[in-house]
Amino acid sequence: MRIPDDAHLSTRLQHFGEEEKILGAVTPPLFQNSLFVFDDIRELAGLLVKHDDEQPFVYSRISNPTLDVVEKKLAMLEGTESSKIFSAGSMSIAAAVLSNVNAGDHIVALDTNYGPTISLIKDFLPRFGVANTFVDGRCTDDLLAAIKPNTKIVYLESPSTMLFRMQDLERIAQHCRSKGITTICDNSYSTPIFQQPAKFGIDIVVHSASKYLGGHSDITAGVLCTTRARIDKMLEPAGEIPIITGVLAPFSAWLLGRGLRTLELRMQAAEKTGNAIAAWLEDNGKVAVVHHPGLPSYPQRDLFLKQMSGSGGLLSFEPKVQDREKALNFANALRIFQRGVSWGGFESLVIPALVQPSDYSEPRNVIRLYCGLEDTGDLIADLDQAFAVAGL
């Protein structure tokens, strides 16, 4: 079958990369094998010293037909030439960063980046001579002013973790490209359904696919979308075959591909529920501020309308009563929202955290909510009773 070039996203999500029906199977088979064998040893020997998109598969630590289908679909969604799926979001982040820095280099990143990203840049890389500067990111001029002659990466996350602050991707990408600086953007919050950073000039787009892309809280996975040349650089051979891969196992990749089929539908549901709950919280007299890009009152509304076509079900709020124990009691009082990390699955989640970015004079209790696929009215009722029990 051939997918029309002008097919809607809904159609491409179902069929792109699956045009070949192996033995007539309507869904791609699971290739649960670690290696591939050859009739002629000379063919295998030749494949071990070169890499080509069209070459036969050799070893599932490098590539596998099950992964190949999903990678083609993800690259199509993000509008990039190629993609690679890894065993975790942190692995895709590490691959993007480590392949673009050397000792003596410098990275500019956000003070509200995903926690493991901050730890990689702030705590791990300085051991190998890679310096860093963390910035707010909402003011583009301030972010660009942090760039130094030895800056090699500007690492973005728009919207960012916990406080959902955005950056002007197009302006930052244009400036960095003129300086030969690689831009990386974590797009886990938006997914390519609501934002495509590559369209604004971002060089590398990363995701935690454990979240919306997988969608069912049954895999851990990471995605990296960029050019074929950049991926080849990340998997640069040492001797005969790549030594740093960490790619996803075939069965998890098969589950990820299944999750992508309902991505657009789930994101539409997430936006509807997230906006309703954010609006309810904003009207609640017990809440000081709600952090959610989908609200009309969102401080960066113009940038949101420029860069994104929708908002998800992840948001946070700061209670007026800044009492740590009461924030914990609020989380424990919830009946439908479960207490757990991550997000993007079918289930609603809550995490209370102490947050202190550079513009906060002292730590603030911020309660992050992920709104799952449960009934919106039931979720609001759950929040309402938890406020009463906790005395927030």
Buried (B, 14 or more C-beta within 10 A) or exposed (E): EEBEEEBEBEEBBBBBBBEEEEEEEEEBEBBEBEEBEEEEEEEBEEBEEEBEEEEEBBBBBBBBBBBBBBBBBBBBBBEBBBBBBBBBBBBBBBBBBBBBBEEEBBBBBBBBBBEBBBEBBBEBBEEEEBBBBBBBBBEBEEBBEBBEEEBBBBBBBBBBBBBBBBBBBBBBBEBBBEEEBBBBBBBBBBBBBBBBBBBBBBBBBBBBBBBBBBBBBBBBBBBBBBBBEBBBEBBEBEEEBBEEBBBBBBEBBBBBBBBBBBBBEBBEBBBBBBBBBBBBBBEBEBBEBBBBBBBEEBBBBEBBEEBBEBBBBBBBBBBEBBBEEBBBBBBEBBEBBEEBEBBBBEBBBBBBBEBEBEEEEEEBBBBBBBBBBBEBEEBBEBBEEBBEBBEB
